[in-house]
Amino acid sequence: MQRFLPSAAMCAATCLIFCAALAAACLPIQAHAEEAAVKDVRGPYLGIAFGAAFGNRETADSNSSNDEGLGRSAKYFGGYQLSENFGLQVGFVRFRDLNQNTGKGASLRIQTVKGRSAYAAGTARWPVGESFAITGKLGVSFGKVSGASPATAATNQLLGSKTTLLVGSGVDYVFNHQLAMSLELESYGHISPQVKGNLITLGLRFTF
């Protein structure tokens, strides 16, 4: 059984955010004038985020009660906010200690791998006040898994690379034009044929 697929709710939420942002972008100019208090986020930016990665996958003989685990993660990204509602983003993510279990009982073995992904995505924002916004992300992830431990034939099956759909959603808090904070939940799909990469992060964005 495979776990941590991008959920229907997550995909639906991302699509709704994109649709809401599109509708907001199409509102009459007068409506935007009334929202002049919304803080400006347009322009090029760089950011960094840290959090937890989870990418566990159960095999047919795994002991699911020992299958949970979180690994450290880091994300480095940059992009251009084209308007209040839409932008483009590229980034690089490091996943640490994603788990794969095989065997049962005394023969249970917990194997760990380290993954990474480079990605390119479109982003959407739906402001819900002067400083807060709901965010969505949709793009392509170029994932890879290496550094398996313990180094066994079974563990080596976890290695490889994969190109998959990236979906994400979150919230932004804009302090001012130069600085914003974000909380994001993202699914990178498979980062290798056997391992999935999912991420929850808290980060900072610096706009120029």
C-alpha positions in Angstrom: 0.0 0.0 0.0 1.3 3.4 -0.9 0.9 6.4 1.4 1.0 10.2 1.2 -0.4 10.6 -2.3 -1.4 14.2 -3.1 -4.8 14.1 -1.6 -8.0 15.0 -3.5 -8.6 17.8 -0.9 -5.1 19.2 -1.5 -5.5 19.2 -5.3 -9.0 20.7 -5.0 -7.8 23.4 -2.6 -5.0 24.4 -5.0 -7.3 24.5 -8.0 -9.8 26.7 -6.0 -7.0 29.1 -5.0 -6.0 29.4 -8.7 -9.6 30.0 -9.7 -10.1 32.5 -7.0 -6.9 34.4 -7.9 -8.0 34.4 -11.5 -11.4 35.8 -10.6 -9.7 38.4 -8.4 -7.4 39.4 -11.3 -10.4 39.9 -13.6 -12.4 42.1 -11.2 -13.1 45.7 -12.3 -10.4 48.3 -11.7 -12.7 50.0 -9.2 -12.7 46.9 -7.0 -8.9 46.9 -6.9 -8.9 50.5 -6.0 -11.1 49.8 -3.0 -8.5 47.2 -1.9 -5.6 49.7 -2.1 -4.7 48.8 1.5 -3.5 45.3 0.5 0.3 45.3 0.7 2.2 45.3 -2.6 4.1 42.0 -3.2 5.1 42.4 -6.8 8.6 42.0 -8.1 11.5 39.5 -7.9 12.2 37.7 -4.7 14.3 35.1 -3.0 13.4 32.9 -0.1 14.4 30.2 2.3 12.2 27.7 4.3 12.8 24.9 6.9 10.5 22.2 8.1 9.6 18.6 8.1 9.6 16.1 5.2 7.5 12.9 5.1 7.7 10.3 2.3 7.1 7.0 3.9 5.9 4.1 1.7 4.6 0.8 3.0 5.5 -2.5 1.2 3.4 -5.6 1.3 5.3 -7.0 4.2 5.8 -3.9 6.2 4.8 -3.4 9.8 2.6 -0.3 9.5 2.7 0.5 13.2 6.4 1.4 12.8 5.9 3.3 9.6 5.6 6.9 10.8 8.5 9.4 10.8 9.4 12.9 9.9 12.7 14.1 8.5 14.3 17.5 8.4 14.0 19.6 5.2 15.2 22.8 3.7 13.9 24.7 0.7 15.6 27.5 -1.3 13.5 29.3 -3.8 13.2 32.4 -6.0 10.8 33.9 -8.4 8.9 36.8 -9.8 5.5 38.0 -8.5 3.9 39.2 -11.7 0.8 40.7 -10.0 -1.1 40.6 -6.7 -2.5 37.2 -7.7 0.0 35.4 -9.9 3.7 34.6 -10.0 6.4 32.2 -11.2 8.8 30.3 -8.9 11.7 27.9 -9.1 13.4 26.1 -6.2 15.5 23.4 -4.7 14.4 21.1 -1.8 16.5 18.7 0.3 14.5 15.9 2.0 16.3 14.2 5.0 15.7 10.7 6.4 12.6 9.5 4.5 11.7 6.1 5.8 11.0 2.7 4.0 10.2 -0.3 6.2 10.5 -4.0 5.1 9.9 -7.2 7.1 7.9 -7.9 10.2 8.5 -8.4 13.9 12.1 -9.3 14.6 13.0 -9.0 10.9 11.6 -5.5 10.6 14.2 -3.2 9.1 13.8 0.6 9.0 15.6 2.0 5.9 16.3 5.7 5.3 17.1 7.7 2.2 17.9 11.3 1.4 16.1 13.0 -1.4 16.1 16.2 -3.3 14.0 18.0 -5.9 14.4 20.9 -8.3 11.1 22.4 -9.3 9.4 25.0 -11.5 5.9 26.2 -10.7 3.2 28.8 -11.2 1.9 30.4 -8.0 -1.4 32.0 -7.0 -2.4 34.3 -4.2 -5.8 35.2 -2.8 -5.5 38.2 -0.4 -7.9 38.0 2.5 -6.9 41.2 4.2 -4.2 43.8 4.3 -1.5 41.3 5.2 -2.8 37.8 4.9 -3.2 35.7 1.7 -4.1 32.1 0.8 -1.6 30.6 -1.6 -1.5 27.8 -4.2 1.3 26.3 -6.2 1.2 24.0 -9.3 4.2 22.8 -11.3 6.7 20.1 -12.1 9.1 18.4 -9.7 12.4 16.8 -10.8 13.2 14.5 -7.9 16.1 12.2 -7.0 16.8 9.8 -4.1 20.3 8.8 -3.0 22.3 8.1 0.1 20.4 5.0 1.3 21.1 3.5 4.8 21.7 0.7 5.5 23.3 0.0 2.2 21.6 -3.2 1.2 20.2 -4.6 -2.1 16.7 -3.9 -0.7 17.6 -0.4 0.2 19.1 0.3 -3.3 15.6 -0.3 -4.7 14.6 3.0 -3.2 17.2 4.9 -5.3 16.4 6.7 -8.6 14.8 9.8 -10.0 11.4 10.8 -11.1 9.6 13.7 -12.7 6.1 14.3 -11.3 3.4 16.9 -10.6 4.0 19.3 -7.7 1.0 20.7 -5.9 0.9 22.9 -2.8 -1.1 25.3 -0.7 -0.5 27.6 2.2 -0.8 31.0 3.8 1.3 34.2 3.5 1.7 37.0 6.0 3.2 40.2 4.4 5.1 42.4 6.9 5.9 45.0 4.2 7.0 45.1 0.5 10.4 43.6 1.3 9.5 40.8 3.8 6.9 38.1 4.0 6.4 34.9 6.0 4.8 31.7 4.5 3.5 28.4 5.8 3.2 25.8 3.1 2.2 22.2 2.6 3.5 20.6 -0.6 3.4 17.3 -2.4 6.3 16.5 -4.8 4.8 13.2 -5.8 7.4 10.4 -6.4 10.9 11.7 -6.1 12.1 8.1 -7.1 10.1 5.2 -8.4 9.7 3.9 -4.7 9.7 7.1 -2.6 7.3 10.0 -2.3 8.3 13.4 -1.0 6.0 15.7 1.0 6.9 18.8 2.8 5.6 21.2 5.4 7.7 24.4 5.9 7.8 27.8 7.5 9.8 30.3 5.5 10.8 33.9 4.7 10.6 35.7 1.4 12.6 38.8 0.5 11.3 41.0 -2.3 13.5 43.4 -4.2 
